[in-house]
Amino acid sequence: MIDFQQVINSIHNDLKQEIDRGLVANYIPELSHIDANNFGIHLKLLSGESFSVGQAQAPFSIQSISKVFALSKAFQLQGNDLWQRMDVEPSGDPFNQLSLLELENGIPRNPFINSGAIVIADILVSGLENPKEDFLHFVRALANDQTIQYNEAVAASEKATGYNNYAAANLLKSFGNLQNDVADVLDFYFYQCALEMTCEQLTNAFYLFANHGVCLQNKEWLTASQIKRINAIMLTCGFYDEAGEFAFEVGLPGKSGVGGGIVALLPNQLVISTWSPGLNPKGNSKIGMQALEAFTTKTKLSIF
Ligand code: GLN
């Protein structure tokens, strides 16, 4: 029997000494103030136990991790029609790269690069009655936590500076792959990215991805087949041009965000989240990736 508390304590202890913690994202000005020394880990086993160390209960900006929730909601609403508007191939490029989108006639490579997530946002703006409110309720229900909120200042900060995302949305619109106005779709997208959650709330909200679509409260939100597909996209595209590296080092489906969070899961067994705001050059949490590599190596728990 593995002593999980001891495992995450020792990983936390080793990595909190690390001097080079990566660089906190500053292209969204509001994120640049976050202290790079924050470091939390939360682990939830499907058997019911949970383990925490460090800042696992501190809310942070989940950024692109929200793309998994948005994809889930859109998949639930639209089923496989979704895949007419985007592909499921790794891009091998950074999350905000635009040239491939132009070359491939406005069909994003996958739902986790920004252009793909903007198409998903368009689907939610069309399909939800009150998009921001309904999406927040969906995430709260998955996590079984009514306290989860958007951070208005982070949403406003990205709205004021998100030129690359405006470019992506305009390109999508020019190819006929956005139904709503660019401004409305991006307003939703920036709020979605500005959700604040703790490591613990993230592990709870991701429980259904390890449990064939059935969440903590025993409600089935997505089919086992849909969950299989979302996990496959997390494994192949969850870390952009570092997805291969994450599969190689960690060996779990997962998703990162430029707020420094990572969530990863092992079907039928566990969900684990880390938060360390400093990023590596590919935009993924530097210490978070190292922590997860150490976790799967020490416990021998990975999909491989
Ligand atoms: N909101 C961020 C953006 O659109 C999300 C990027 C990320 O977390 N990788 O640039």
Boltz pocket constraint, residues with backbone or C-beta under 6 A from the ligand:
constraints:
  - pocket:
      binder: B
      contacts: [[A, 62], [A, 63], [A, 64], [A, 65], [A, 95], [A, 96], [A, 114], [A, 158], [A, 165], [A, 189], [A, 193], [A, 256], [A, 257], [A, 258], [A, 259], [A, 283]]
      max_distance: 6.0
